Amino acid sequence: MTPPVAVETAIDLVVNGQHRSIRVPATLADLLASLEIDARTVVVEHNGEIVRDRDSLPTRDLSAGDVLEIVHFVGGG
């Protein structure tokens, strides 16, 4: 009999220096939604690369060990 294969249901990420866990499959858009962050108000760096195309957030998959920096826009004067 073949042993059962473990199915990964969550992955660990580092977001702004803090370890977080998110259910998989997950995209950058899913992460922002889980953090209740409006994608229009932030810049995201994914594994050292700035995500310039906001339209790619729903299709950019996350993997275990990914490192993300999320920076909010701040207005003022």
C-alpha positions as CSV (number, residue, x, y, z in Angstrom):
1,M,0.0,0.0,0.0
2,T,1.3,3.5,-0.9
3,P,1.5,5.9,2.0
4,P,-0.6,9.0,1.7
5,V,0.9,12.1,0.1
6,A,1.0,15.2,2.4
7,V,-0.9,18.1,0.8
8,E,0.4,21.5,1.8
9,T,-2.5,23.7,2.9
10,A,-0.5,26.7,4.1
11,I,2.9,28.3,3.5
12,D,5.1,30.5,5.5
13,L,6.1,33.9,4.2
14,V,8.0,36.9,5.6
15,V,5.9,40.1,5.2
16,N,7.6,43.4,6.3
17,G,10.0,41.4,8.5
18,Q,7.2,39.3,10.2
19,H,6.6,35.7,9.7
20,R,3.1,34.9,8.4
21,S,1.2,31.9,7.2
22,I,-1.3,31.9,4.3
23,R,-3.5,29.2,2.8
24,V,-2.5,27.9,-0.6
25,P,-2.9,28.3,-3.5
26,A,-2.3,32.0,-2.9
27,T,-1.4,35.0,-5.0
28,L,-0.2,38.5,-4.1
29,A,-3.8,39.7,-4.4
30,D,-5.0,37.0,-2.0
31,L,-2.3,38.1,0.5
32,L,-3.3,41.8,0.3
33,A,-7.0,40.8,0.7
34,S,-6.2,38.7,3.8
35,L,-4.4,41.7,5.3
36,E,-7.3,44.0,4.4
37,I,-5.0,46.1,2.2
38,D,-6.2,48.0,-0.8
39,A,-3.7,47.2,-3.6
40,R,-4.2,50.7,-5.0
41,T,-2.6,52.2,-1.9
42,V,0.6,50.2,-1.7
43,V,3.7,49.2,-3.5
44,V,4.7,45.6,-3.2
45,E,8.2,44.1,-3.4
46,H,8.2,40.4,-3.9
47,N,11.6,38.6,-3.4
48,G,13.5,41.8,-4.1
49,E,11.5,42.8,-7.2
50,I,9.1,45.7,-7.2
51,V,5.8,44.6,-8.7
52,R,5.1,47.4,-11.1
53,D,2.1,45.9,-12.9
54,R,-0.8,45.9,-10.5
55,D,-2.8,43.8,-13.0
56,S,-0.4,40.9,-12.3
57,L,-1.2,40.8,-8.5
58,P,-4.1,38.2,-9.0
59,T,-1.8,35.9,-11.1
60,R,1.5,36.2,-9.2
61,D,1.7,33.1,-7.1
62,L,3.3,32.9,-3.7
63,S,5.6,30.2,-2.6
64,A,6.9,29.0,0.8
65,G,9.7,31.3,2.0
66,D,8.8,34.3,-0.2
67,V,9.9,37.6,1.2
68,L,7.5,40.6,0.7
69,E,7.7,44.3,1.6
70,I,4.5,46.2,1.5
71,V,4.8,50.0,1.6
72,H,1.8,52.3,2.0
73,F,1.5,55.6,0.2
74,V,1.5,58.5,2.6
75,G,0.0,61.8,1.6
76,G,0.7,65.1,3.2
77,G,1.8,68.6,2.7
